[in-house]
């Protein structure tokens, strides 16, 4: 262990005892934040890794670095029936987490004050581990990953994240300055915040550091400097370093949690042909290489936020868009459980009965804007709200509701109805609204 490790851990403990994170009132809950709950629903990650739909009932979930408990609350709400365990270095944070879960009526949760590296001492194995905004702060991120890997069930999944070295470079310069000025010698508090604020106000507005790391947000919320300029132990990583950490800890990437925002082709002008050499080169890249190139061109992600699991434990499956008719015939189709809410059920029924489009992205914003035609709502969404269905059952419902082509007024053949339904479900699965599982 590095000689500075105990000192750094103590500074982190003191900092989060003084200001437990996140700073969210105990009465607040993420019930009206479907994107947040979708991210914390273990069904989302399990489906991406195994193309299988799992229930949270009886699952054991760890919030590793739970802070004041808001994410633990999110995990409890998104995964009804699961048991939540939270650990954190800060005793004050642990107390707030206990109070938060109790306030919202969750009694199936336990919290322990301990460093991440001591997880194996719990004697537990977890189905899902949430490790949010922690790994880049601890002295040895590899040891943290290895500790989580050691307590992860064979098919378990970890969600964690790292700060981007390129995107955060401006704040690392600010942190180095604060260190040189002695502002982080002890646990930074109000005095250090005031000193930093005075320094920034005294600098000319066009100085590089002030122009790139200061502004209205920090003037109005000075404690935000604790998460940026004065953040103790903050470290940045490249995509290549992220993959090296995973490999060294016996883990492998499942997916970035926000994969669509890492689409390399989206960085190029639309409607223009790529240079031949580039088109050929991009076609040969692995996903890891695509992420590295994206990072170099557009380092706009503060976090590398991702799911990972035990190396070599992933199940190979055929992507839905490549399924044969026999695979479709053997599939059970589910609505994502995060859409099973009273508000969504009411709106889906209203849109179907009044022939209005359904703004589904309002209830699950996997993409900025997504509207479903009322016919899709009636033939797909409503039956899936009641129970999972097979393709044959959905096609039969579709032919009952729409037996004729509205343009030609000719009867829609069973094969045409099946092809339309397959196309619809493929699109809905890609957007994360439905999940398809092979059952035969």
C-alpha positions in Angstrom: 0.0 0.0 0.0 1.3 3.5 -0.9 2.4 5.5 2.1 0.0 8.3 1.2 -3.1 5.9 0.9 -4.2 6.1 4.6 -3.8 9.9 4.6 -5.8 10.3 1.4 -8.5 8.0 2.6 -8.8 10.0 5.8 -9.1 13.2 3.8 -11.8 11.7 1.7 -13.6 10.5 4.8 -13.4 13.9 6.4 -14.5 15.7 3.2 -17.6 13.6 2.8 -18.4 13.6 6.6 -18.4 17.4 6.3 -20.4 17.5 3.0 -22.2 14.2 2.4 -22.8 13.6 -1.3 -25.1 13.9 -3.1 -26.7 16.9 -1.4 -30.3 16.0 -1.9 -33.1 16.6 0.6 -34.3 13.5 2.4 -37.8 14.0 1.1 -36.8 13.9 -2.6 -37.2 10.7 -4.6 -36.5 9.9 -8.3 -40.0 8.5 -9.0 -40.6 11.2 -11.7 -37.2 10.6 -13.3 -37.7 7.6 -15.6 -34.3 7.8 -17.3 -32.6 7.7 -13.9 -34.6 4.6 -12.8 -34.0 2.9 -16.2 -30.3 3.2 -15.6 -30.6 1.8 -12.1 -33.0 -1.1 -13.0 -30.9 -4.2 -13.1 -33.1 -5.6 -15.9 -31.6 -3.0 -18.3 -28.0 -4.3 -17.8 -28.9 -8.0 -17.7 -30.7 -7.8 -20.9 -27.8 -6.1 -22.7 -25.4 -8.8 -21.5 -27.5 -11.9 -21.7 -30.6 -11.0 -23.8 -32.6 -12.3 -20.9 -35.3 -10.7 -18.8 -34.8 -11.0 -15.1 -36.9 -10.1 -12.1 -35.4 -8.1 -9.2 -37.3 -10.1 -6.6 -34.9 -11.6 -4.1 -31.8 -10.1 -5.8 -29.0 -8.7 -3.7 -27.8 -5.3 -4.8 -24.8 -3.4 -3.5 -24.4 0.4 -3.6 -20.6 0.6 -3.2 -19.9 4.2 -2.2 -23.5 5.0 -1.4 -22.9 8.5 0.0 -26.0 10.0 1.4 -28.2 7.2 0.0 -29.9 8.8 -2.9 -28.7 6.2 -5.4 -29.5 3.4 -2.9 -33.0 4.8 -2.8 -33.0 4.8 -6.6 -31.9 1.2 -6.7 -34.7 0.2 -4.2 -37.4 2.0 -6.2 -36.2 0.7 -9.6 -35.8 -2.9 -8.3 -38.8 -3.8 -6.1 -38.3 -6.9 -4.0 -34.5 -6.6 -4.0 -32.3 -6.3 -0.9 -30.1 -3.2 -0.8 -26.7 -3.1 0.9 -24.8 0.2 1.0 -21.2 0.9 2.1 -19.3 4.1 2.3 -16.1 5.5 3.8 -18.0 8.3 5.5 -19.9 7.5 8.8 -22.0 10.7 8.4 -23.0 9.6 4.9 -24.0 6.2 6.1 -26.3 7.7 8.8 -28.0 9.9 6.2 -28.4 6.9 3.9 -30.1 4.9 6.7 -32.4 7.8 7.4 -33.3 8.3 3.7 -34.3 4.7 3.1 -36.3 4.5 6.3 -38.0 7.8 5.5 -39.2 6.4 2.2 -40.4 3.1 3.8 -37.7 0.7 2.7 -36.8 -1.6 5.5 -35.0 -4.2 3.4 -31.7 -2.2 3.4 -28.4 -2.3 5.4 -25.6 0.2 5.5 -22.0 -0.2 6.7 -19.1 2.3 7.1 -16.1 0.8 5.4 -13.6 1.4 2.5 -14.4 -0.2 -0.8 -11.3 -2.5 -0.6 -12.9 -4.2 2.5 -16.0 -5.5 0.6 -15.0 -9.2 0.9 -15.2 -9.0 4.7 -19.0 -8.7 4.3 -19.1 -12.4 3.3 -21.8 -11.7 0.6 -22.1 -12.1 -3.1 -24.1 -9.6 -5.2 -26.3 -9.9 -8.3 -25.7 -6.2 -9.1 -23.2 -3.6 -7.9 -23.7 0.2 -8.3 -20.4 2.1 -7.9 -21.2 5.7 -8.9 -18.7 8.6 -8.8 -16.3 6.7 -6.5 -13.6 4.8 -8.4 -11.7 7.9 -9.6 -11.4 9.2 -6.0 -9.9 6.2 -4.2 -6.1 5.8 -4.0 -6.1 2.5 -5.9 -8.9 2.1 -8.5 -7.6 -1.3 -9.5 -7.9 -2.5 -5.9 -11.5 -1.1 -5.8 -12.5 -3.0 -9.0 -10.8 -6.2 -7.7 -12.8 -5.9 -4.5 -16.1 -5.6 -6.3 -15.1 -8.4 -8.7 -14.4 -10.6 -5.7 -18.0 -10.2 -4.3 -19.8 -10.3 -7.7 -21.9 -13.4 -8.5 -20.8 -15.3 -11.7 -23.5 -13.7 -13.8 -23.5 -10.4 -11.8 -23.0 -7.0 -13.3 -21.2 -3.9 -12.1 -22.1 -0.3 -13.0 -19.2 2.1 -12.4 -17.5 5.1 -13.9 -14.2 7.0 -14.3 -13.4 10.6 -14.9 -12.2 11.5 -18.3 -8.6 12.6 -18.3 -9.1 14.7 -21.5 -12.5 16.3 -20.7 -11.4 17.1 -17.1 -7.9 18.4 -17.9 -8.9 22.0 -17.1 -10.0 21.0 -13.6 -6.9 18.9 -13.0 -4.9 22.1 -13.7 -7.1 23.9 -11.1 -6.6 21.1 -8.6 -2.8 21.3 -9.0 -3.0 25.1 -8.5 -5.0 24.6 -5.3 -2.5 22.0 -4.1 0.4 24.4 -4.7 -1.4 27.1 -2.8 -2.0 24.8 0.1 -5.8 24.8 -0.2 -6.0 21.0 -0.1 -3.4 20.4 2.7 -6.3 19.8 5.1 -9.9 18.9 4.3 -11.2 21.8 2.2 -14.1 23.6 3.8 -15.7 27.0 3.7 -12.5 28.9 4.3 -10.8 27.2 1.3 -13.9 27.8 -0.8 -13.8 31.5 0.0 -10.1 31.7 -0.7 -10.5 30.0 -4.1 -13.4 32.3 -4.9 -11.4 35.4 -4.1 -8.6 34.1 -6.3 -10.8 33.5 -9.3 -12.6 36.9 -8.9 -9.2 38.6 -8.8 -8.0 37.0 -12.1 -8.6 38.7 -15.4 -11.7 37.3 -17.2 -9.7 36.2 -20.2 -7.1 34.1 -18.3 -7.3 30.5 -19.5 -8.0 28.9 -16.1 -10.8 31.4 -15.2 -12.4 31.3 -18.6 -12.5 27.5 -18.7 -13.2 26.5 -15.0 -15.2 29.4 -13.6 -18.5 31.0 -14.2 -22.0 31.8 -12.9 -22.6 28.3 -11.5 -19.6 28.5 -9.2 -20.5 32.0 -8.1 -24.0 30.9 -7.2 -23.1 27.5 -5.8 -19.6 27.9 -4.3 -19.6 24.4 -2.8 -19.6 23.1 -6.3 -15.8 23.8 -6.2 -15.6 20.9 -3.7 -16.5 18.5 -6.6 -14.2 20.2 -9.0 -11.3 22.6 -8.1 -10.9 21.3 -4.5 -11.8 17.6 -5.0 -9.3 15.5 -3.1 -7.9 12.4 -4.9 -9.5 13.1 -8.2 -7.9 11.2 -11.1 -8.6 11.1 -14.8 -8.4 8.2 -17.3 -8.3 7.5 -21.0 -10.5 4.9 -22.7 -7.4 2.7 -23.2 -6.6 3.0 -19.4 -10.2 2.1 -18.7 -9.9 -1.2 -20.7 -6.5 -1.9 -19.0 -8.1 -1.5 -15.6 -10.9 -3.9 -16.5 -8.6 -6.5 -17.8 -6.3 -6.3 -14.8 -9.3 -6.8 -12.5 -10.7 -9.8 -14.3 -13.7 -7.9 -15.7 -14.9 -7.1 -19.2 -17.0 -4.3 -20.7 -20.7 -5.0 -21.2 -21.7 -1.6 -22.6 -21.3 2.1 -22.0 -24.5 3.1 -20.2 -25.0 5.9 -22.8 -23.8 4.0 -25.9 -25.7 6.1 -28.4 -23.8 9.2 -27.3 -20.6 7.4 -28.2 -21.6 6.8 -31.8 -18.5 7.6 -33.8 -20.3 8.1 -37.1 -22.4 10.9 -35.5 -19.3 13.0 -35.4 -19.1 13.3 -39.2 -21.1 15.5 -41.5 -24.4 14.1 -42.6 -25.1 13.6 -46.3 -21.4 13.6 -47.2 -19.4 10.5 -48.2 -16.6 9.6 -45.9 -13.1 9.6 -47.5 -12.5 6.1 -48.9 -9.5 5.4 -46.6 -11.5 6.4 -43.5 -14.6 4.4 -44.5 -12.5 1.3 -44.9 -10.6 1.9 -41.7 -13.7 2.6 -39.5 -15.2 -0.7 -40.7 -12.4 -2.7 -39.3 -12.4 -1.1 -35.8 -13.3 -2.9 -32.6 -15.8 -1.2 -30.3 -12.9 -0.4 -27.9 -11.0 1.3 -30.8 -14.1 3.2 -31.8 -14.4 4.6 -28.3 -10.8 5.7 -28.3 -11.1 7.5 -31.6 -14.3 9.2 -30.4 -12.5 10.3 -27.2 -9.7 11.9 -29.2 -12.1 13.7 -31.6 -14.8 14.7 -29.1 -13.8 14.5 -25.4 -17.1 15.8 -24.2 -18.0 13.1 -21.7 -17.1 13.9 -18.1 -17.6 10.3 -17.1 -16.9 7.0 -18.7 -20.0 5.4 -17.4 -20.3 1.7 -18.1 -21.5 -1.8 -17.1 -19.0 -4.6 -16.7 -19.0 -8.3 -15.6 -16.7 -11.2 -15.1 -14.4 -11.8 -18.0 -15.3 -14.7 -20.2 -18.8 -15.1 -18.7 -20.8 -13.3 -21.4 -23.3 -15.3 -23.3 -23.2 -15.1 -27.1 -26.5 -14.4 -28.7 -27.8 -13.3 -32.1 -28.8 -9.6 -32.2 -32.6 -9.2 -32.7 -32.1 -7.5 -36.1 -30.4 -10.7 -37.4 -33.1 -13.2 -36.1 -34.5 -15.9 -38.3 -38.2 -16.6 -38.5 -37.7 -19.6 -36.2 -36.0 -17.4 -33.6 -38.9 -15.0 -33.7 -41.3 -17.8 -33.3 -39.5 -18.9 -30.2 -39.4 -15.5 -28.5 -41.3 -14.1 -25.6 -41.8 -10.3 -25.8 -41.8 -8.1 -22.7 -42.3 -4.4 -22.1 -39.4 -2.8 -20.2 -40.5 -2.9 -16.5 -39.8 0.8 -16.1 -42.8 1.5 -18.3 -45.1 -0.3 -15.9 -46.3 2.9 -14.2 -49.9 4.1 -13.6 -49.2 7.3 -15.6 -47.9 5.5 -18.6 -50.8 2.9 -18.5 -53.3 5.7 -18.4 -51.7 7.6 -21.3 -51.2 4.5 -23.4 -54.9 3.7 -23.1 -55.9 7.3 -23.8 -53.8 7.5 -27.0 -55.1 4.1 -28.3 -58.8 5.0 -27.7 -58.4 8.6 -29.1 -56.1 7.5 -32.0 -53.4 9.9 -30.8 -49.7 9.3 -31.0 -48.0 8.3 -27.7 -44.9 10.4 -26.7 -43.2 7.4 -25.2 -39.9 9.2 -24.7 -41.7 11.3 -22.0 -42.0 8.1 -19.9 -38.7 6.5 -20.9 -36.3 8.9 -22.5 -33.8 6.5 -24.0 -33.8 8.9 -27.0 -34.6 12.6 -26.9 -37.9 12.3 -28.8 -39.9 9.2 -29.8 -43.6 9.0 -30.7 -45.5 5.8 -31.3 -48.4 5.7 -33.7 -51.7 4.8 -32.0 -51.9 1.5 -34.0 -48.5 0.4 -32.4 -49.9 1.4 -29.0 -53.0 -0.7 -29.5 -51.4 -3.7 -31.0 -48.1 -3.9 -29.1 -48.0 -1.6 -26.0 -51.4 -2.4 -24.5 -51.1 -6.2 -24.6 -47.5 -6.1 -23.2 -48.7 -3.9 -20.3 -50.9 -6.9 -19.3 -48.3 -9.7 -19.8 -45.5 -10.9 -22.1 -46.7 -12.1 -25.5 -45.4 -14.1 -28.4 -45.0 -12.8 -31.9 -47.9 -14.9 -33.1 -50.2 -13.5 -30.4 -49.3 -9.9 -31.3 -49.7 -10.5 -35.0 -53.1 -12.0 -34.4 -54.1 -9.0 -32.4 -52.8 -6.7 -35.1 -54.9 -8.5 -37.8 -58.0 -8.2 -35.6 -57.6 -4.5 -35.1 -56.3 -3.7 -38.7 -57.4 -6.4 -41.1 -57.2 -4.1 -44.1 -54.5 -1.9 -45.7 -55.7 1.7 -45.3 -54.3 2.7 -48.7 -55.4 -0.1 -50.9 -58.3 -1.4 -48.8 -57.0 -4.9 -49.5 -56.9 -7.5 -46.7 -53.5 -7.6 -45.0 -52.0 -11.1 -45.4 -50.7 -12.9 -42.3 -47.2 -12.8 -43.7 -47.4 -9.0 -44.3 -48.7 -8.5 -40.8 -45.9 -10.6 -39.4 -43.2 -8.7 -41.3 -44.6 -5.4 -40.1 -44.7 -6.6 -36.5 -41.1 -7.8 -36.7 -40.0 -4.4 -38.1 -41.9 -2.6 -35.3 -40.5 -4.8 -32.5 -37.0 -4.6 -33.8 -37.2 -0.8 -33.6 -38.7 -0.8 -30.2 -36.1 -3.2 -28.9 -33.3 -1.1 -30.3 -34.7 1.9 -28.4 -34.9 0.0 -25.2 -38.7 -0.1 -24.8 -39.2 -3.8 -25.3 -37.1 -6.9 -24.5 -37.1 -10.1 -26.4 -36.1 -13.4 -24.9 -35.7 -16.9 -26.5 -37.9 -19.3 -24.6 -37.9 -22.5 -26.7 
